[in-house]
Structures are given as structure tokens and as C-alpha cells.
Amino acid sequence: MSVKTHKFNGVKYKISYAAQIDGICDYEGKELTELCGNGLGVLGSVLEEGMHAMNIPDKFLHKPKSKVRPGQSCSKVDDLARFLWRLGYRKKQVRR
């Protein structure tokens, strides 16, 4: 069973899923589109789009370009996702 709605700061968002995008937060339509799957990239995407739904802008979620080395992620959220991943946080797999 997947999550279909969630309230962020008292605002209800519709949750949809896609296989080919990173993630989208639509403030106007009150909809979050998240990646399908259970990988580290999915966790980072879900965290970032949820933070956008709470009106946290990109400037607080990304590292300054001068501090990012080649091959390194520019997202602070990816650092948080890796930390949670190392602690064992995973999406629960639903058996059909």
C-alpha cells in the first residue's frame, strides 16, 4: 500500500509516483511526485520534495558550488539520506 496523501504544515498534498523522474513538488496543485523504488536516491528525493512542501527553498538544501568536488552531490539532503540509509531506514516492501 502506498501513501496517497500527506499534510505538510497543515496543507494536504496528493502523492503520486513515477519511475523516470527525480521528484517534483507542485505548490499550486498541492501534489508531490516521488520516485518509485527503495534505493538511496529515492530516499533523498522523498526527503527533498517533502522539505520543499514545507516551503524550505533550494538555497537551504544545496551546498555552495565552490564547496562541491567533482563527482560529489551538491545536495545537503543527500548527506542526510546517506546518514539515514546507514542507520537502516528503508521503504517497507509490500508483498502482493
MARDO-778714 format. One record per residue: residue in one letter; residue number from 1; x, y, z of N, C-alpha, C, O in turn. Coordinates in steps of 0.1 Angstrom, whole numbers. Layout:
BEGIN
REC   code   pos   n_east   n_north    n_up   ca_east   ca_north   ca_up   c_east   c_north    c_up   o_east   o_north    o_up
REC      A   NUM        X         Y       Z         X          Y       Z        X         Y       Z        X         Y       Z
...
// end
This chain:
BEGIN
REC   code   pos   n_east   n_north    n_up   ca_east   ca_north   ca_up   c_east   c_north    c_up   o_east   o_north    o_up
REC      M     1        8       -12       0         0          0       0        9        12       0       18        14       8
REC      S     2        7        21      -9        15         33     -10        7        45      -4       -5        45      -3
REC      V     3       15        55       0         9         67       6        3        75      -5        9        77     -16
REC      K     4      -10        80      -3       -17         87     -14      -18       102     -11      -19       110     -20
REC      T     5      -18       106       2       -18        120       6      -10       122      19       -7       112      26
REC      H     6       -6       134      21         1        137      34        0       152      36        0       160      27
REC      K     7       -1       156      49        -2        170      52       12       175      56       19       169      65
REC      F     8       16       186      50        28        193      54       24       207      58       18       215      51
REC      N     9       28       211      70        24        224      76        9       227      75        5       238      72
REC      G    10        1       216      76       -13        218      76      -19       218      62      -32       219      61
REC      V    11      -11       217      52       -16        217      38      -15       202      32       -5       196      33
REC      K    12      -27       198      28       -28        184      22      -22       183       8      -27       191      -1
REC      Y    13      -13       174       6        -7        172      -7      -11       158     -12      -11       148      -4
REC      K    14      -14       157     -25       -16        144     -31       -2       138     -35        6       146     -39
REC      I    15        0       125     -32        12        119     -35       11       110     -47        2       101     -47
REC      S    16       19       112     -57        19        103     -69       33        98     -71       43       103     -65
REC      Y    17       35        87     -79        48         81     -81       51        79     -96       42        78    -104
REC      A    18       64        80     -99        69         79    -112       82        71    -112       89        71    -102
REC      A    19       85        65    -123        98         57    -124      109        65    -131      121        61    -129
REC      Q    20      107        76    -138       117         82    -146      121        96    -142      130       102    -149
REC      I    21      116       101    -131       119        115    -127      126       115    -114      126       104    -107
REC      D    22      131       126    -110       138        127     -97      128       130     -86      128       124     -75
REC      G    23      119       139     -88       109        143     -78      104       157     -81      111       165     -86
REC      I    24       91       159     -79        85        172     -82       76       176     -70       69       168     -65
REC      C    25       77       189     -66        68        194     -56       60       206     -64       66       216     -67
REC      D    26       47       203     -66        39        213     -72       31       220     -62       21       215     -56
REC      Y    27       35       233     -59        29        241     -48       14       245     -52        5       245     -44
REC      E    28       12       248     -65        -1        252     -70      -11       241     -69      -22       243     -64
REC      G    29       -8       229     -74       -17        218     -75      -17       210     -62      -24       200     -60
REC      K    30       -8       213     -53        -6        206     -40       -4       191     -42      -11       182     -37
REC      E    31        7       188     -51        10        174     -54       25       172     -53       33       180     -58
REC      L    32       29       161     -48        43        157     -48       44       144     -57       35       135     -56
REC      T    33       54       144     -65        56        132     -74       70       127     -69       80       134     -69
REC      E    34       70       114     -65        82        108     -60       86        96     -68       78        90     -76
REC      L    35       99        93     -68       104         82     -75       99        68     -69       97        67     -57
REC      C    36       97        59     -77        93         45     -73      106        38     -69      117        42     -74
REC      G    37      106        29     -60       117         21     -56      121        22     -42      114        28     -34
REC      N    38      132        16     -39       137         16     -25      152        19     -24      158        13     -15
REC      G    39      157        27     -32       172         29     -32      175        42     -24      166        50     -20
REC      L    40      188        45     -23       193         57     -16      188        69     -23      184        79     -17
REC      G    41      188        69     -37       184         81     -44      169        84     -42      165        96     -42
REC      V    42      161        73     -40       147         75     -37      145        82     -24      137        91     -22
REC      L    43      152        77     -14       151         83      -1      155        98      -1      148       106       5
REC      G    44      166       101      -8       170        116     -10      159       124     -16      157       135     -12
REC      S    45      153       118     -27       143        125     -34      130       128     -25      125       139     -25
REC      V    46      126       118     -18       115        119      -9      117       130       2      109       138       5
REC      L    47      129       130       8       133        140      18      133       154      12      127       163      18
REC      E    48      139       155       0       140        169      -6      126       174     -10      123       186      -7
REC      E    49      118       166     -16       104        171     -20       96       174      -8       88       183      -8
REC      G    50       97       166       2        90        168      15       94       182      21       85       189      26
REC      M    51      107       185      20       112        197      26      107       209      17      103       220      22
REC      H    52      106       207       4       100        217      -5       86       220      -1       81       231      -1
REC      A    53       78       209       2        64        211       6       63       219      19       52       225      21
REC      M    54       73       218      27        73        226      39       79       240      37       82       247      46
REC      N    55       80       244      24        85        257      20       99       260      23      103       271      26
REC      I    56      107       249      23       122        251      25      128       252      11      128       243       4
REC      P    57      133       264       8       138        266      -6      152       259      -8      159       255       1
REC      D    58      155       257     -21       167        251     -26      180       257     -19      189       250     -16
REC      K    59      180       270     -17       192        276     -12      196       271       2      207       272       6
REC      F    60      186       265       9       189        258      22      192       244      21      197       237      30
REC      L    61      189       238       9       190        223       7      203       220      -1      206       208      -2
REC      H    62      210       229      -7       221        226     -15      234       233     -10      233       244      -5
REC      K    63      245       227     -12       258        232      -8      262       243     -18      258       242     -30
REC      P    64      270       253     -14       276        262     -24      284       255     -34      292       246     -30
REC      K    65      283       259     -47       291        253     -57      306       252     -55      312       243     -59
REC      S    66      311       262     -48       325        263     -45      330       252     -35      341       249     -35
REC      K    67      320       246     -28       324        235     -18      321       221     -24      323       212     -16
REC      V    68      317       220     -36       314        207     -42      325       202     -51      329       209     -60
REC      R    69      330       190     -48       341        185     -56      335       177     -68      323       172     -66
REC      P    70      342       175     -78       337        166     -90      332       153     -85      340       146     -77
REC      G    71      321       148     -89       315        135     -85      308       135     -72      302       125     -68
REC      Q    72      308       147     -65       302        148     -52      288       154     -54      286       163     -62
REC      S    73      278       150     -46       265        156     -46      265       170     -41      272       173     -31
REC      C    74      257       179     -47       256        192     -42      245       194     -32      242       205     -27
REC      S    75      238       183     -29       226        183     -20      230       180      -6      236       170      -3
REC      K    76      226       189       3       227        186      17      218       174      21      220       167      30
REC      V    77      206       174      14       196        163      16      202       149      13      199       140      20
REC      D    78      211       148       3       217        136       0      226       131      12      227       119      15
REC      D    79      233       141      19       241        137      31      231       132      42      235       122      48
REC      L    80      220       138      43       210        133      53      205       119      49      203       110      58
REC      A    81      202       117      36       197        104      31      207        93      34      204        82      38
REC      R    82      220        96      31       231         86      33      231        83      48      233        71      51
REC      F    83      230        93      57       230         90      71      219        81      75      221        71      83
REC      L    84      207        84      71       195         76      74      196        62      68      193        52      75
REC      W    85      202        61      56       204         48      49      213        39      58      211        28      60
REC      R    86      224        46      62       234         38      71      228        34      84      232        24      89
REC      L    87      218        41      89       211         37     101      201        26      99      195        21     108
REC      G    88      198        23      86       189         12      82      175        16      78      167         7      76
REC      Y    89      173        29      76       160         33      71      157        29      56      165        32      48
REC      R    90      147        21      54       143         17      41      128        17      39      121        18      49
REC      K    91      123        18      27       109         17      24      105         3      27      111        -7      22
REC      K    92       94         1      34        88        -12      36       83       -18      23       75       -12      16
REC      Q    93       87       -30      20        83        -37       8       69       -44      11       68       -51      20
REC      V    94       60       -41       2        47        -47       3       46       -59      -5       49       -59     -17
REC      R    95       42       -70       1        41        -83      -7       27       -84     -12       17       -82      -4
REC      R    96       25       -87     -24        12        -89     -30        8      -103     -32       -2      -106     -37
// end
